[in-house]
Amino acid sequence: MNNFLFEWTSKSFFILVFFFECLFLSAQQNVSDSLSLSYRIDSLLILSDKNWKADGPFDDNILWIKEAENLAGISRNWEKQVYCLLVLSTVYSYSNDPINHEKTTEKSLHVANKNLDEGHQYYTHIYNRLNDVSRKKKLYKEAIEYSRLGLDQCKGCSFFTKSQLLNKIANSYISLGDYSKAIDYLKYNLSLDYEEKVDDYFQKYYTHHLFALVYKKQKSNAKSLHHLKLAEGYLMHFYKSDYNNELANLWISMIEILLDSGQKEQVGPYLNLIESKNYGKDSLIITSKYKFCLARLQYDNQFSVDSSIIKLADESISILKNAKLPDVSLDLRIGQILEFKGDVYSEQNSFEEAILTYESALSKLGYVYTDYDYSKIQNKAASIRLQKKLMNIYSTKGNSDKVLKSLDAILGMIKYLRIENSTASTKDYWANENQRIFEDLIGFNMTHLSYAKVYELMEENKSNLLIQDINENDFAGFANLSDTLIQKGKVLKSEIAYCNGQIRTITQNENIDSTVLGQLIIQKNKFQLELDKYMSDMEKNYPEYYNMKYNLEPVSLSSIQSKLDKGSVVIEYFIGEEKAYVAYVSSHNLQIEEIENVDSLKSLSLRYYQSISQNGSTTDDSLANQLFSLLKMSELQRQYPNAKDIVVVADDFLNNLPFEVLQDDNGEYLMDTYNIQYQYSARLWNMLRSRKSERKEYDFVGYAYNNQDETFASDRSCFDISPSNLKCAKKEIRSIMEIIDSDNVSSTHDGLSNLLPVASQTKILHLATHACLDEQNSDYSRIYFNDTLLTNQDLKVKDFSADMVVLSACETGFGEIVKGEGSMSLSKGFFHAGAKSTLVSLWPVDDCATSDLMEYFYQNLKEGFTKDQALRNAKIQYRNSVSSDREHPYYWAGFIIIGDCSPIWNTSNNLVLGFLILVGVALLLYLIGRIRK
C-alpha cells in the first residue's frame, strides 16, 4: 500500500511539473508570438510610411496597413488596432475614397468605445477624422460638434492638435457663413500660442490664411491681404521645398484679392514668382487656380470677350475634375469658375448658355432643384447671388414661373443664413447684405408681382436679430427646459459679457496690461466654446425649442390686417441704397409708393433731427414740411381720411426721427391729428402683443438716480456723471406715485442690487436716471444706477418682464443703425429682457422738462388711455402749459412709445364691469321683490 502511494505521489508530482512546464513554454511561445506580431505590425506601418506619396498610388499602402490592422486585432492589441485604422482612414482620404474613409473612421470609434478608456488620447484623433468625414459630406454643424468633442478629450495633447481642431471649427463656420464666429475661434487659436508659449509657425501660417479667407468673404480686402502677408512671413520662416505648394497657394490668394479689389496692376509680381520658380507645378489644384487667375486677368484687361477666356476657365475646371487629392472646397472652386463663365456668357447676351452655366454652378454648391431643404447648400451667399442672376435673366426672357421659383429659393436660403449665423456681428453683416438683396427683389416685384408679395419682402428683413433672441428667451419655458439648464446658459452669457467688458476697459487705457488682457481673451474664448457646445446640445436634444427659436414662417399681410381696426393704419418703410418704398396697410387695403431721392431724404432727416434735438437751436419748419411730403404723409391724409392711429415701422435712418413733429401744408404737427406708436417690425409687434401679461405684485416700481451729491445736471446724459445728481428725478417718481394712488408701488431702491428682485414683478418699471449711447459698439450703451451700470450686453441675461419699461433718460431709443434691424438702442436691450413695451428718448433730454412730461403721461394712463394716446395727450398738455422759451420740440418731442400699446389701466372696461354689476344687482332685487309678492 505504501509503495503504491509513493509511486502514485511520484507520478503525480512529475505530471504537475510537466503541466507547469508546458504552461511556461506556452506562455513563452505566446509572448514570443505577441512580440513577433507587434514587430510585424510596426514593420508594415514603417514600410507604408517609407513608400508614401501624397499623390499616390495608394494600393500598396492600403494592403500593408490593412494587414497591420488585422494582426493588431488578432493579438488584441486595441491601441495598435485603433492607430492602424486612423492611419488607414488618412490614406483613404488622400485616395479620394469617401466611403472607405468614413467606414474606417467609424470602425476606429467603435473599437475605441469597446476597448479603450474613456479619456484615451486616441479619441481626439478619431474625432478629428470624423470632422473631416462630416466636412466632405458638407455637414458643417456636425463637423463642428466632432471638433468640440476632440477638444474635450484634448487634455494633454499637443498645441498642434488643439490648434488644428480650432482651425477646423473656424473653417466650418466659414462654410456656414458665420464669419464672426470663425474669427472668434481664429483669435482664440492665436491666444493659445500666447498661453502655452509655443511657436508653431505652420499653424500660425494656416490660421492667418483662414483669417484672410474670412475677410475675403466679408469683402474686407485690405484685411485679407494683411493676413495673407502675415501667413507668407510665417511660411517663409520655416520654408522647405516641401512647402512650395503652400507658398504658391498663398500668392494665388493674393492675386485673387488684388483682382477683387481692382488692383490688377499689382498682380504681375506674384504671377512672375509662380512662373519663374515653377511652384505648384505638381499640384493640380494650384494649376487650376492659376489658370483661373489668368482668365480673370484677361477678362479685366479686355473691352470685349473672346473665346480664349472661356477656354482658360474650362481648362481650370477640367484640371479640378481630374484632381485626385482630397479637397473639401473643390466643388466651391468649380462653382466659382462656373459663375465667372456664366457672367461672361451673360455679358455676350448668350442667355441660354448663361442659364445652363449658372445652374451647373448651383449644383456644385449643393443646390438641388427638386429638394427644398436649403440647409444642405454649402455656400448660401454664392447661391443667393447666382439665383439673383438667374432671376434677372428669366425676367428679361419673360419667364415669370422661373422668376418666382428663384425668388422663393432666395428667401429660403436667407432664412437659413439667419439660423446658421449665431454671432451678433455676423448677423449684422448679413442684415446689411440682405438689405441689398431685398432692394433688388422689391424693385423687381413692384412691376412684376402683387403688392402683398412686396409688403412681405419689406417685412422679411426687419428685426430678425431681435426676434430670434426674444424667441430664445421666451420659448425656453415652453420647450420643457429645466430651470437649471436655462440658468446655465444665462451664467455662460454673463461670464462672456463680463470678460468682454473687462477687455474693453483694458484696451481703452493708455497703458495696456498685455498679460491680463491675454488671460481675459483666453477666458472669454473658453466660455464661448462652452456656450457654443451648450447651444448646440440644446438645439439637438430639444427639437421643440429649436423649432420655436427658428420660426421660419413669414409674416402675412392678412395676419397684420386682422389686428387692425378701422381707424388704424400701419405705415412701413423700406430704405435701400438707391430706392425707398412706403406701404400703407389698413384693415381692408394695401397701397405701396416709391419714394424718390433717398439721398435727399437722408440729408433732410439728419438736418431736421439736429434742429429739434439740440437745446437753443432754431426749428426749421420748412424741413418738417419737406419731410412730410417726401415721406408721403399726404397719401395718408388722402387715402385714409378716417384714420386716427398710426403704427410707424421705420427703417434705416428714419428710426431716429420722431414723426410727431412732421408738419403738413397748414403748419400742423402730425401728432395734432394722430396717435402715433412705433414698431421695429410688424411681426415683432405681433409677438410683443402676444407676450403674457402675468399678474404682477406691483403696479409701479420707480427708481430715481440720486448719488447724494449737491451738484446737479441739467440733462440726463452720461457726461460728467460722477458728480451729477438729478434735480427733478426724485420729484418725478413721487408725483407719479401720487397719480397712481395705489398701495402696490415701490420706490425705495438705492441701486440696481435691490431693484433687480422686483423689476420683473411690476406692471411698470420707471427709471429716471442717466444713460449713455456708445456710438462705436451698441453692446456697451449703458444706463446708470447709484451702485453700478447696465450695458445692452448685460440686459440680455436680465429679467425686466414688465408690461412697460419707461427709460426716462437720454438717447435710450437712439443708436447705431443696422440695415433692416433699425436702431441698436437700449430700448432693444429691455425687449431682450422681457419688456412688452418701452417709452424711450431719441436725444439728450432736459431733466425737469422730462419730469413734467412724465406727470402728464401718467395722468392719462390712469384715465385708461392706451400708451400712445397717453403720450400724445401728454405732449399736447405740456406744450399748452409751458412758457414760450420751453415750447421747442427739444423739451417734449424726443420721447416715443414702442411695442404693445394696450392700456395699463383700462377704465372703460371697469365702467362696463361696474355697469353690468349694477344691472345684475337691480335684476336680483327685482326678482326678490317678485318672489315676496
Order of alpha helices (4+ residues) and beta strands (2+ residues): alpha-alpha-alpha-alpha-alpha-alpha-alpha-alpha-alpha-alpha-alpha-alpha-alpha-alpha-alpha-alpha-alpha-alpha-alpha-alpha-alpha-alpha-alpha-alpha-alpha-beta-beta-beta-alpha-alpha-alpha-beta-beta-alpha-beta-beta-beta-alpha-beta-alpha-beta-beta-beta-beta-alpha-beta-beta-beta-alpha-beta-alpha-alpha-beta-alpha
